[in-house]
């Protein structure tokens, strides 16, 4: 995952679908979606530092004109809560 995050940060305006794909992969979706719990079980294994890296990545893209909506969806559906938990709030 780090290689995809770095590539996307360096090539955020690329016409390739890598940026969109990683943002979609980081979105667990709602609890009603079929793979929600499976994805959640995998992301729950990340360390607090790894969660922070993903949060910063998503916040970076939240203002992007083409990818912001995807980043915001991932943040709302899972990652914001992870940031609150890892910071002890």
C-alpha positions in Angstrom: 0.0 0.0 0.0 2.8 2.6 0.7 3.9 2.4 -2.9 0.4 3.2 -4.2 0.0 6.1 -1.7 3.4 7.6 -2.7 2.7 7.2 -6.4 -0.7 8.9 -6.1 0.8 11.8 -4.1 3.3 12.3 -6.9 0.9 11.8 -9.8 -2.5 13.0 -8.4 -3.6 14.5 -11.8 -2.6 11.4 -13.8 -5.3 10.2 -16.3 -4.7 6.6 -15.1 -7.2 5.1 -12.7 -4.6 4.3 -9.9 -5.7 7.3 -7.8 -9.3 6.5 -8.1 -8.6 2.8 -7.4 -6.7 3.4 -4.2 -9.3 5.8 -2.9 -12.0 3.3 -3.6 -10.0 0.5 -1.9 -9.7 2.7 1.2 -13.5 3.2 1.4 -15.2 0.5 3.5 -18.6 1.7 2.3 -21.6 1.5 4.6 -22.2 -1.3 7.1 -24.9 -2.6 4.7 -22.4 -3.4 2.0 -21.3 -7.0 1.5 -17.5 -6.6 2.0 -17.7 -3.9 4.7 -16.9 -6.2 7.7 -14.1 -8.0 5.7 -12.4 -4.8 4.7 -12.8 -3.5 8.3 -11.1 -6.6 9.7 -8.1 -6.0 7.4 -7.8 -2.2 8.2 -8.2 -2.9 11.9 -4.8 -4.6 11.7 -3.0 -1.4 10.9 -0.9 0.3 13.5 -1.8 3.8 14.8 1.1 5.2 12.7 -0.2 3.5 9.6 -3.8 4.8 10.3 -2.3 8.3 10.6 -0.5 7.9 7.2 -3.8 6.9 5.6 -5.7 9.7 7.2 -3.2 12.3 6.0 -3.3 10.8 2.6 -7.1 11.0 2.5 -7.1 14.6 3.9 -4.6 15.6 1.2 -7.0 14.4 -1.5 -10.2 15.7 0.1 -9.7 19.0 -1.7 -8.7 17.5 -5.0 -11.2 18.5 -7.8 -11.5 15.1 -9.3 -10.7 12.8 -6.3 -12.0 14.7 -3.3 -15.4 13.1 -3.2 -13.8 9.6 -3.1 -11.4 10.7 -0.3 -14.3 12.2 1.7 -16.4 9.0 1.4 -13.5 6.9 2.7 -12.9 9.4 5.6 -16.6 9.4 6.6 -17.1 5.6 6.2 -14.2 4.6 8.4 -11.0 6.6 8.7 -12.1 9.6 10.7 -13.2 7.3 13.5 -9.8 5.6 13.4 -8.1 8.9 13.8 -10.2 9.7 16.9 -9.4 6.3 18.4 -5.7 6.4 17.8 -5.4 10.0 19.2 -7.3 8.9 22.4 -10.1 11.4 21.9 
